């Protein structure tokens, strides 16, 4: 498959796959040295505040990926209208970026609301595929 054949929704899958790594980079920025790489889980367990939340956001981002990837693949396979699928996939990625920011800031209620919206976007993608 050439890059020019990738739909916006497929590009969104690619971007969504990078979000956990963005959260990890934020967690480790300026506070993670070469020796910490020997036992990265020990380093993560010692973190608090926004670094700990960024690490948790990384884990949650990985947890949410299979549902999104599956929804996009199913929708493509069933021939969902591409413009609708692209719009929902972009909405998912935007919501997940907002989610990361809210998680790291410690805005728990807003974060949960945005998580729920992103989850509903996944369900909407699947309903398009019916």
VENWOWO-V590506 format. One record per helix or strand of 3 or more residues. SS is the DSSP state (@ for helix, = for strand). FROM is the first residue (numbers start at 0). TO is the last residue. If there is no record, write none. Layout:
BEGIN
[[SS;FROM;TO] [SS;FROM;TO]]
END
This chain:
BEGIN
[[@;2;4] [@;7;27] [@;33;44] [@;48;76] [@;81;104] [@;107;127]]
END
